[in-house]
Amino acid sequence: MNIELERPNSEQVIVRPQGRVDVESAPSLRENLKTIAETSPKLVVVDLKGVDFIDSSGLSALVSGLKALRQSGGSISLSRPHPQALTALRLTLLDRVFPIFPSVEEALEQVNPLMP
């Protein structure tokens, strides 16, 4: 799995994992999200367009990233999940935890969607 990072501005980060997010690659995603959380962005968007498969380890990495971001005052949103990823999110009810958007642009327009 390859992970690309983009910073449209100082308060937003786009994370673009590519390939499978499974037991072998999930630790890399988890560490990337934790490192990003240390920079205290307001919003991280994980663009799942390039993820063709995600398992429970990958979902766990997203939840770990969410916790780290919340502790630093930020939030995380997901965009463009493939059908398999969307099914995994729905089956685990994580679609109720993560805001999911049809595009990165729509996700970036949100201001701390999980914060009161």
One Martini backbone bead per residue (centre of mass of N, CA, C, O) as a GRO file, in nm:
protein
  116
    1MET     BB    1   0.098   0.035   0.021
    2ASN     BB    2   0.016   0.364  -0.058
    3ILE     BB    3   0.080   0.710   0.066
    4GLU     BB    4  -0.077   1.014   0.019
    5LEU     BB    5  -0.007   1.364   0.075
    6GLU     BB    6  -0.217   1.658   0.139
    7ARG     BB    7  -0.192   2.032   0.178
    8PRO     BB    8  -0.405   2.285   0.126
    9ASN     BB    9  -0.355   2.357   0.434
   10SER     BB   10  -0.291   2.396   0.777
   11GLU     BB   11  -0.597   2.249   0.846
   12GLN     BB   12  -0.549   2.035   0.604
   13VAL     BB   13  -0.575   1.679   0.516
   14ILE     BB   14  -0.485   1.445   0.264
   15VAL     BB   15  -0.551   1.094   0.243
   16ARG     BB   16  -0.402   0.845   0.001
   17PRO     BB   17  -0.470   0.541  -0.025
   18GLN     BB   18  -0.330   0.240  -0.187
   19GLY     BB   19  -0.511  -0.039  -0.207
   20ARG     BB   20  -0.460  -0.242   0.049
   21VAL     BB   21  -0.626  -0.259   0.380
   22ASP     BB   22  -0.450  -0.454   0.599
   23VAL     BB   23  -0.261  -0.629   0.817
   24GLU     BB   24   0.002  -0.520   0.667
   25SER     BB   25  -0.087  -0.195   0.613
   26ALA     BB   26  -0.233  -0.059   0.859
   27PRO     BB   27   0.008   0.048   1.032
   28SER     BB   28   0.078   0.276   0.835
   29LEU     BB   29  -0.184   0.432   0.855
   30ARG     BB   30  -0.182   0.474   1.160
   31GLU     BB   31   0.087   0.633   1.174
   32ASN     BB   32   0.010   0.861   0.984
   33LEU     BB   33  -0.232   0.967   1.150
   34LYS     BB   34  -0.072   1.025   1.411
   35THR     BB   35   0.129   1.224   1.286
   36ILE     BB   36  -0.082   1.423   1.188
   37ALA     BB   37  -0.212   1.486   1.467
   38GLU     BB   38   0.049   1.635   1.578
   39THR     BB   39  -0.025   1.896   1.379
   40SER     BB   40  -0.326   1.992   1.427
   41PRO     BB   41  -0.560   1.949   1.248
   42LYS     BB   42  -0.895   2.000   1.173
   43LEU     BB   43  -0.876   1.819   0.894
   44VAL     BB   44  -0.923   1.482   0.777
   45VAL     BB   45  -0.900   1.322   0.459
   46VAL     BB   46  -0.999   1.002   0.350
   47ASP     BB   47  -0.921   0.875   0.040
   48LEU     BB   48  -1.078   0.570  -0.092
   49LYS     BB   49  -1.051   0.529  -0.402
   50GLY     BB   50  -0.769   0.342  -0.391
   51VAL     BB   51  -0.941   0.133  -0.224
   52ASP     BB   52  -1.017  -0.217  -0.281
   53PHE     BB   53  -0.946  -0.301   0.031
   54ILE     BB   54  -1.094  -0.367   0.362
   55ASP     BB   55  -1.034  -0.446   0.690
   56SER     BB   56  -1.030  -0.457   1.028
   57SER     BB   57  -0.750  -0.324   1.040
   58GLY     BB   58  -0.825  -0.074   0.875
   59LEU     BB   59  -1.055   0.022   1.056
   60SER     BB   60  -0.877   0.050   1.309
   61ALA     BB   61  -0.695   0.272   1.193
   62LEU     BB   62  -0.919   0.482   1.165
   63VAL     BB   63  -0.996   0.490   1.466
   64SER     BB   64  -0.720   0.576   1.570
   65GLY     BB   65  -0.715   0.840   1.412
   66LEU     BB   66  -0.964   0.962   1.539
   67LYS     BB   67  -0.861   0.971   1.829
   68ALA     BB   68  -0.610   1.146   1.775
   69LEU     BB   69  -0.764   1.389   1.652
   70ARG     BB   70  -0.949   1.453   1.888
   71GLN     BB   71  -0.715   1.511   2.093
   72SER     BB   72  -0.618   1.760   1.887
   73GLY     BB   73  -0.903   1.894   1.769
   74GLY     BB   74  -1.000   1.709   1.543
   75SER     BB   75  -1.095   1.554   1.227
   76ILE     BB   76  -1.267   1.291   1.033
   77SER     BB   77  -1.299   1.195   0.689
   78LEU     BB   78  -1.466   1.039   0.418
   79SER     BB   79  -1.396   0.936   0.072
   80ARG     BB   80  -1.478   0.743  -0.195
   81PRO     BB   81  -1.585   0.459  -0.147
   82HIS     BB   82  -1.589   0.156  -0.213
   83PRO     BB   83  -1.812  -0.091  -0.187
   84GLN     BB   84  -1.652  -0.264   0.015
   85ALA     BB   85  -1.593  -0.037   0.219
   86LEU     BB   86  -1.886   0.045   0.268
   87THR     BB   87  -1.977  -0.226   0.376
   88ALA     BB   88  -1.782  -0.238   0.617
   89LEU     BB   89  -1.887   0.022   0.750
   90ARG     BB   90  -2.184  -0.072   0.782
   91LEU     BB   91  -2.145  -0.344   0.941
   92THR     BB   92  -1.983  -0.168   1.180
   93LEU     BB   93  -2.115   0.130   1.201
   94LEU     BB   94  -1.899   0.352   1.087
   95ASP     BB   95  -2.102   0.534   0.923
   96ARG     BB   96  -2.177   0.681   1.211
   97VAL     BB   97  -1.881   0.801   1.272
   98PHE     BB   98  -1.819   0.866   0.974
   99PRO     BB   99  -1.796   1.090   0.749
  100ILE     BB  100  -1.940   1.060   0.416
  101PHE     BB  101  -1.817   1.142   0.089
  102PRO     BB  102  -1.826   1.180  -0.266
  103SER     BB  103  -1.598   1.405  -0.206
  104VAL     BB  104  -1.331   1.588  -0.121
  105GLU     BB  105  -1.453   1.870  -0.144
  106GLU     BB  106  -1.693   1.821   0.049
  107ALA     BB  107  -1.520   1.747   0.294
  108LEU     BB  108  -1.357   2.024   0.306
  109GLU     BB  109  -1.616   2.206   0.372
  110GLN     BB  110  -1.594   2.104   0.642
  111VAL     BB  111  -1.631   2.187   0.997
  112ASN     BB  112  -1.594   1.980   1.220
  113PRO     BB  113  -1.825   1.737   1.199
  114LEU     BB  114  -1.765   1.599   1.507
  115MET     BB  115  -1.803   1.865   1.641
  116PRO     BB  116  -1.996   2.067   1.859
   0.00000   0.00000   0.00000
